[in-house]
Each structure stands twice: as structure tokens, then as C-alpha cells.
Amino acid sequence: MVGDSIGTKLVSLGHKVIMGSRTATNEKAISWTNRNGALATNGTFADAAAYSEIIFNCTSGQASLEALQLAGRENLQGKILVDVANPLDFSKGMPPSLSVCNTDSLGEVIQRQFTDVKVVKALNTLGCQLMVNPGLLKDPGNIFICGNDVGAKAEVESLLRTFGWEKIIDLGDITAARGTEQVLPIWVRLMGKLGTPMFNFSIVS
Ligand SMILES: NC(=O)c1ccc[n+]([C@@H]2O[C@H](COP(=O)([O-])OP(=O)(O)OC[C@H]3O[C@@H](n4cnc5c(N)ncnc54)[C@H](OP(=O)(O)O)[C@@H]3O)[C@@H](O)[C@H]2O)c1
């Protein structure tokens, strides 16, 4: 869902996109390619990483490390990785728990394991329809970014502005991913209460 939404938005903005999966013949990825015209292709995670300047990690949080290993350390080296994943553990049913939290986060785990990659945590605090179309809400609210590389964050922030985002809060280094991942329990609860994923957090001061 998330890869489809972000990939479709990027193509609509004129970017070439490679949708990665565990296999090059993933049916959903092929269907996405067929729907998105000449700028869209699909392949393995390694294909996507090798031929891209910026990589979006839109994999299940429980599988992100495995997916990034499949993408290949050499293909990721030196690149920006926008980490949209949440470490949600559904093994005990709903609501999910966080498999990493408090003094650590998935964003930090990825950064520690892939030290040559510029991890920027972003867009993980809202539903995928809104991620790429903030104008669907009268007041779109805020999104958050964090990461250790200042240049990488600036590049991601510029890209997210082209998605329509105006109120982007840079929370600092990648340890801030603890906070942005730990809002997921309240996000899940709110979705149940409101009966829709079409809402967002708005910071007032
Ligand atoms: N849905 C939302 O609105 C939303 C909002 C904010 C954040 N997020 C986060 O964004 C991420 C993507 O969410 P989603 O709902 O689009 O998809 P998802 O079903 O959580 O994940 C699908 C992706 O994970 C990969 N994957 C699953 N198991 C794997 C494994 N064992 N090894 C390697 N790769 C594996 C799949 O690869 P294949 O293509 O090969 O199957 C596919 O690329 C999640 O971390 C989620 O928490 C979602």
C-alpha cells in the first residue's frame, strides 16, 4: 500500500521509480508498473536499490532488515534511505505492539546496521493516502523528519514539499525516531475511534 502510494506520487511528479519486491515477478508490483506508465518499472529489492538515488523503505517493519539485506549493502551505500516503516508486531493480534521502542527504534537499528546509508525517518506517522496528498485534509497538520545527515534531511524535506507538505518539523538526529514510531499505538487507537485513517497530528504551541 505505502510503496504503491509513494511510487505513484513520485511518477506523477516526473520521477523514474523502480518498485522493489522479494521477487521480480511480484504480481502487485507488476500491476503497479502497468498502471503507471513509462517512468515505472519493477524488479527485486536489489534492482530497486542499485538503480535509485533515493530509496524508500516501505516494507513491513518486522521484515525491513531482511529486505534491506536483500537490497544489498553495496547497492545502498552512500544513498538516502527514507524509512517509512513502523516496527509493528501483530503476532498477538490487535492492537499491535512495537517490537523495538523506548531506548531504541527501527530507524536507529537500520542506521546502526547500515552505517554507510543516510537514514531519514519520515511519513511513518500518517496513513498512506495522506502521505502523498495532504490536501485531502482541510488542515493537513504536521509531518516529522529526523536523521543524522543534515544534507540528506534537506533533500528529503524538499521532496516532501513537492508532495504538498508545508509544516515539516525536523526533530534532529535519528534517535528522534523513537518518538515518531511510538505515536503508533495512539494512531491505531484513533483510527479505531474515528473509523478512518484520514486524520493527522497537528502541533500547536
Ligand atoms: N499502510 C499505511 O498507511 C502505513 C502508514 C505509515 C507507515 N506504514 C508502514 O509502512 C510499511 C509498509 O506498510 P504496507 O501496509 O504498505 O505494507 P506491508 O504489508 O506491511 O509490507 C509490504 C512490504 O514488506 C515486504 N515484506 C514483507 N515480508 C517480508 C519478508 N519476510 N522479507 C522481505 N520483505 C518482506 C513486502 O515484500 P514483497 O513485495 O516481496 O511481498 C512488501 O514490500 C510498514 O512498515 C508500515 O508499518 C504504513
The ligand as an ORCA input file, in Angstrom:
! r2SCAN-3c Opt
* xyz 0 1
  N      -0.332      1.417      5.491
  C      -0.126      2.664      5.908
  O      -0.939      3.565      5.655
  C       1.151      2.980      6.661
  C       1.310      4.239      7.226
  C       2.512      4.577      7.850
  C       3.537      3.650      7.900
  N       3.352      2.401      7.387
  C       4.449      1.436      7.427
  O       4.912      1.289      6.098
  C       5.357     -0.060      5.883
  C       4.633     -0.644      4.686
  O       3.281     -0.828      5.000
  P       2.275     -1.548      3.953
  O       0.977     -1.588      4.649
  O       2.378     -0.892      2.651
  O       2.893     -2.973      3.697
  P       3.258     -4.290      4.487
  O       2.287     -5.296      4.085
  O       3.492     -4.026      5.929
  O       4.671     -4.578      3.792
  C       4.777     -4.921      2.453
  C       6.244     -4.942      2.049
  O       7.041     -5.677      3.003
  C       7.794     -6.669      2.292
  N       7.989     -7.860      3.120
  C       7.041     -8.490      3.877
  N       7.594     -9.572      4.478
  C       8.896     -9.618      4.080
  C       9.982    -10.501      4.368
  N       9.841    -11.536      5.201
  N      11.180    -10.243      3.817
  C      11.345     -9.182      2.991
  N      10.354     -8.318      2.677
  C       9.150     -8.532      3.226
  C       6.947     -6.982      1.076
  O       7.767     -7.562      0.086
  P       7.100     -8.301     -1.199
  O       6.710     -7.169     -2.129
  O       8.194     -9.128     -1.733
  O       5.923     -9.065     -0.701
  C       6.443     -5.591      0.712
  O       7.474     -4.866      0.039
  C       5.105     -0.803      7.199
  O       6.288     -0.806      7.947
  C       4.042      0.046      7.887
  O       4.077     -0.050      9.294
  C       2.172      2.048      6.782
*
